[in-house]
Amino acid sequence: MLQRRRRAFKPTEWDDYLFPRPLATLGEHGPETTMAPFAIYQGNLLFHLSTLARHTTNIERDGNIGVMICSPLIEGCSALALPRLSLQGAVTALPNDQLIMAKQAYLAAIPDAEALFSFADFRLYQFTPAYIHWIGGFGKARKLTYDQWLRAAEKIKYPGYAQDRSLDSRRQIKRI
């Protein structure tokens, strides 16, 4: 039997949450999900997406999306007891005047994505959360204001994300 292990949210542990996460878009036949890495820039999530992908086609048609940010699964702990954020809001292509700084922020978080910036079909998109719901585990949930989100987002660090985490993605999938 899995034990319930409570874990408090600590913004200093955000790097544990920054694996590619589910991104839900509205497809032709209803909701569709995909996985997408992200970085934080000025309180918004940045996604570097291929315009050839179905989720990007969905975004171009309807920019309202949902994103789930979860802590990694802890062995022996129910997935329902893990802290997570559910965000809903609008995603748009990043304006040209913000591309240089946003690209720098994205690559600081995900350095192994640099080669993708040379592909003509990839663009940077920014997601501005409008509805933020924090689930801290069993019996612990609350809405966050945008200001609370901004304060938490300021504390996000990306130590070793690309080197340590993206290479370990298969093991992460097995643990889920």
C-alpha positions in Angstrom: 0.0 0.0 0.0 1.3 3.4 -0.9 1.8 5.9 1.9 0.7 9.4 1.9 3.8 11.6 2.3 3.1 15.3 2.6 5.6 17.6 1.0 5.5 21.4 1.4 6.0 23.6 -1.6 9.4 25.2 -1.6 10.1 27.6 -4.6 13.8 26.8 -4.2 13.0 23.3 -5.4 11.5 24.4 -8.7 14.3 22.7 -10.7 12.6 19.4 -9.6 9.5 20.5 -11.5 11.1 21.6 -14.8 11.0 18.3 -16.8 9.0 18.6 -20.0 5.4 18.7 -18.8 2.0 18.1 -20.2 0.7 20.8 -22.4 -3.0 20.6 -23.3 -4.4 22.3 -26.4 -7.8 22.3 -28.0 -7.7 20.0 -31.0 -10.1 19.5 -33.8 -11.9 16.7 -31.9 -11.4 18.0 -28.3 -8.5 18.3 -25.8 -5.1 17.1 -26.9 -2.0 16.7 -24.8 1.7 16.7 -25.5 5.0 17.1 -23.6 7.0 20.4 -23.9 9.9 21.7 -22.0 9.6 25.3 -20.8 11.6 28.2 -19.2 10.4 31.2 -17.2 10.7 34.7 -18.7 9.2 37.7 -17.0 6.7 35.5 -15.1 5.5 33.7 -18.3 6.4 30.2 -19.5 8.3 30.0 -22.7 7.8 27.1 -25.1 10.0 26.5 -28.1 7.7 24.7 -30.5 7.7 23.4 -34.0 5.1 25.0 -36.3 4.9 21.5 -37.9 3.5 20.0 -34.7 -0.2 19.4 -34.2 -0.2 21.1 -30.8 1.2 24.3 -32.5 -1.5 24.2 -35.1 -4.0 23.9 -32.2 -2.4 26.9 -30.5 -2.5 29.0 -33.7 -6.3 28.2 -34.0 -7.0 28.7 -30.2 -4.4 30.0 -27.9 -6.1 28.9 -24.7 -4.1 26.1 -23.2 -3.5 24.2 -19.9 -0.2 23.2 -18.4 0.5 20.8 -15.5 3.7 21.2 -13.5 4.3 18.4 -11.2 7.0 17.3 -8.7 8.8 14.1 -9.6 7.2 10.9 -8.4 8.6 9.8 -5.0 9.0 6.0 -4.6 6.4 4.6 -2.3 4.3 7.8 -2.5 0.9 8.1 -4.2 1.0 10.4 -7.3 -2.1 12.0 -5.8 -0.1 13.2 -2.8 2.5 15.0 -4.9 2.6 18.8 -5.2 1.6 20.2 -8.6 0.4 23.3 -10.3 -2.4 23.5 -12.9 -2.2 26.6 -15.0 -4.6 27.8 -17.7 -4.2 30.9 -19.9 -3.3 32.2 -23.3 -0.2 31.4 -25.4 1.0 33.6 -28.2 4.0 33.8 -30.5 6.6 36.0 -28.9 6.9 39.5 -30.4 10.1 40.1 -32.3 11.2 42.9 -29.9 11.4 40.3 -27.1 13.1 37.4 -29.0 16.7 38.1 -28.0 16.2 38.3 -24.3 13.6 35.5 -24.3 15.9 33.2 -26.2 18.7 33.9 -23.7 16.4 33.0 -20.9 15.3 29.8 -22.6 18.8 28.7 -23.4 19.9 29.5 -19.8 17.3 27.0 -18.7 17.6 24.5 -21.5 21.0 24.8 -23.1 20.7 21.6 -25.2 17.9 23.3 -27.1 20.3 25.7 -28.9 20.5 23.6 -32.1 16.7 23.8 -32.5 16.9 27.6 -32.8 18.5 27.0 -36.2 15.5 25.1 -37.5 13.2 27.3 -39.5 10.0 25.7 -38.2 10.7 26.4 -34.5 9.3 29.6 -32.8 9.2 30.8 -29.2 5.8 31.1 -27.6 4.9 32.7 -24.3 2.2 31.5 -22.0 0.6 33.9 -19.5 -1.2 32.0 -16.8 -4.6 33.5 -16.0 -5.8 30.7 -13.6 -3.3 29.1 -11.3 -4.3 26.2 -9.0 -1.8 24.8 -6.5 -2.4 21.3 -5.2 0.0 20.5 -2.3 -1.2 16.9 -1.9 -4.2 15.4 -0.2 -6.5 18.0 1.2 -4.1 20.9 0.3 -5.3 23.0 -2.6 -5.7 26.7 -3.3 -5.9 29.2 -6.0 -2.9 31.5 -6.5 -3.2 35.0 -7.7 -1.0 36.2 -10.6 1.1 38.2 -8.1 1.7 35.1 -6.0 2.7 33.3 -9.2 5.1 36.1 -10.1 6.8 35.9 -6.6 7.2 32.1 -6.9 8.4 32.4 -10.5 11.1 34.8 -9.5 12.7 32.1 -7.3 12.9 29.5 -10.1 16.4 28.3 -10.8 17.5 25.8 -13.5 20.6 24.2 -12.1 21.8 21.3 -14.3 18.4 21.0 -16.1 19.7 20.0 -19.5 22.8 18.1 -18.4 21.2 16.1 -15.7 17.6 15.9 -16.5 16.9 15.7 -20.2 19.3 12.8 -20.6 17.5 11.0 -17.8 14.0 11.4 -19.4 13.5 7.7 -20.0 14.0 6.8 -16.4 11.6 9.6 -15.4 9.0 8.2 -17.7 9.4 4.7 -16.2 8.9 6.2 -12.7 5.6 7.7 -13.6 
